[in-house]
Amino acid sequence: MMNATSPASARRADLLAAGAATVTVVLWASAFVSIRSAGAGVSVILCKSPGFIGC
């Protein structure tokens, strides 16, 4: 059985896929920046704690 799709619905599916990929990349990038920023603050706190090795 062949699936008949109109060009409009195929274009809509392509746009939705591109939008989903864009949102995913933006969210991953913002998470990376947030984690990196938080890591800098946490490392300062950990380095000041007694007994912490690795600073």
C-alpha positions in Angstrom: 0.0 0.0 0.0 1.5 3.3 -1.1 1.2 6.4 1.2 0.0 9.4 -0.8 1.0 12.6 0.8 0.5 16.1 -0.6 3.5 18.4 -1.2 2.1 20.7 1.5 2.1 18.1 4.2 5.5 16.9 3.2 6.8 20.5 3.4 5.1 20.8 6.8 6.8 17.7 8.0 10.2 19.0 6.8 9.7 22.3 8.6 8.6 20.6 11.8 11.7 18.4 11.7 14.0 21.4 11.1 12.3 23.2 13.9 12.7 20.3 16.3 16.4 20.0 15.4 16.9 23.7 15.9 15.2 23.7 19.3 17.3 20.7 20.3 20.6 22.3 19.4 19.7 25.6 21.2 18.6 23.7 24.4 21.8 21.6 24.4 23.9 24.7 23.9 22.2 26.6 26.7 22.6 23.6 29.0 26.3 23.4 28.2 26.8 27.0 28.9 24.8 26.8 32.2 26.7 23.7 33.4 30.0 25.2 32.5 29.1 28.4 34.4 27.9 26.5 37.4 31.0 24.3 37.4 33.2 27.3 37.7 31.3 28.5 40.8 31.2 25.0 42.3 34.9 24.4 41.8 35.7 27.5 43.8 33.5 26.3 46.7 35.0 22.8 46.6 38.6 24.1 46.5 38.0 26.0 49.7 36.6 23.0 51.5 39.1 21.2 53.7 40.2 17.8 52.5 39.3 18.3 48.8 42.0 17.1 46.5 42.2 18.2 42.9 42.3 22.0 42.8 
